[in-house]
Amino acid sequence: MNRPFRRLVLAILFPLTLTLTLSASAETVAETARAWGLIGAWSLDCSVAPDRGEGAVLAYEIASDDRVVHRRDFGDASDASEVVTAKVSGDGMLNLRVFFPKLKQTREYGFAMQPDGTMRAMYNRNQNGEYTIRNGKFTANGNPTPSQHKCN
């Protein structure tokens, strides 16, 4: 084979091989959430019960069909939504897309795991790209997002 033809073959085959490799190693939403450490209940203060109206518990559970369900318990209100995608970016942030049927919207948000095992919301935006949290701060007041603790 002459040199230009070999380069052409490599230029065609390399991206195809890379695409097939990446597709084969892709994890499910449940596998990604489990490996990152998301599965379980999270709260700002695990000692405060949401049924007293003093706190909230956000839980991520794997359903029997290997879907991830996001449950929010505010005491007087609760809901369940499906985690549509879960991907970990190069910096270790867990990026989720969650469909909220009651709100009729999909939201995207990212969590950073802290060295002490807590997690913080780093961004939260709707499908129109409107942020409520950006760069780890609430857009309404500029305050940093609090750490969420994993509850037992």
BELMO-V111344 format. One line per field, one symbol per residue. ss: DSSP state (~ for helix, > for strand, _ for the rest). psi: psi as a letter, one per 40 degrees, with the letter a starting at -180 (. if undefined). burial: # if it has 24 or more other C-alpha atoms within 12 Angstrom, else .. A space follows every 50 residues. Layout:
ss: ???
psi: ???
burial: ???
This chain:
ss: __~~~~~~~~~~~~~~~~~~~~~~~___~~~~~~~~___>>>>______~ ~~____>>>>>>_____>>>>>>____>>>>>>>>>>>_____>>>>>>> ____>>>>>>>>>_____>>>>>>>>____>>>>__>>_____>___>>> >_
psi: hiddddddddddddddddddddddehiiddddddddedhaiiidheehhd eeeeaihhihihidfeihhhhhheceiiihihhdihihideehhhihhhh ddefihihiiihhideeiiihdihiaeeehidhhfeihddeeiiiiihih i.
burial: ............................##.##..#########...... .....#######....#######......#########....######## .....########....########......###.#........#.#### ..
